[in-house]
Amino acid sequence: MSIHGSRPIERIGYGAAVTNGPPSGHPVHRGVVPEVAARPRESPGRRRFPTADRGPTPGVAQIPDPYLTPLGRQQCAALQAEFPAHDRITHLVSSPMRRTLQTCQLSFQPAVDAGRKVVAQPLLQEMSRLPCDTGSEPEVLRAEFGAWGDFGLVGEGWNDKTSPGSRWAPVVPSLEERARESRVWLRELGREALAAGGDHADIVVTTHGGFLHFLTEDWEGMDFVAGTAWKNTEYRSYEFVQPDGDDTEAFIRETKTSWTRRRGSDIPPTEAEQQEWRKLIIASYNQHFAIINGEIVE
């Protein structure tokens, strides 16, 4: 099974592609085992929304759950034209934010037209508690996107990032846990497709640039000014390390094909390098979240 994501990730164990849309989106992609596509990174929303790290751009970060901009829609059209495996997609999964939902629907319109619903998964939502990164109420999303979206997993409180003990709070332990739960859930989604008689599982996942690093555990090139190393509507493919295993982390890795497509003959980073980058990035996130959560004053 594979996962495609945008800003993309190439397949995950069962095969997956992930894309990072103009602000928002990812896919998971093929394999003998199910593939999961993790989103194209989303396309730009109504405004160029700020990253959690550099703070709000006046007036922009305060727009609640914005829609894609015209530029974002253009980026989605370009991704749709570029993506080579629309006919392989078995599942569409997205963060329930408006911009990621739109990124998934517009970028993978052929799959939507073929009857694939975009499954909104709260585990994949944005990280910060800014208005632009806080989702809408379930009934609002159903009214706007119910024709092609599945909101069965989006319950009351999915967008509550401020209550004491909220699992959606912008703190590193919560982000790491929902990234882990996302991988486990995607792996099970692929397994179910194969158990039902499918010959492959290609899952597209659309999520957000910063969260993609937690989801893929790939920290190379992470830029705190940009908030991510992924470009808008970029996609990569990942596969599960143990597609048939029961490991609670459900580790994934970028496929060789995906890596070669975007990096050529470059040598992939080692596990030791990834851990060193992770250490530095997590330390920066801890400091940033302590400031925005009011635990320390700059």
Order of alpha helices (4+ residues) and beta strands (2+ residues): beta-beta-beta-beta-beta-alpha-beta-alpha-alpha-beta-alpha-beta-alpha-beta-alpha-beta-beta-alpha-alpha
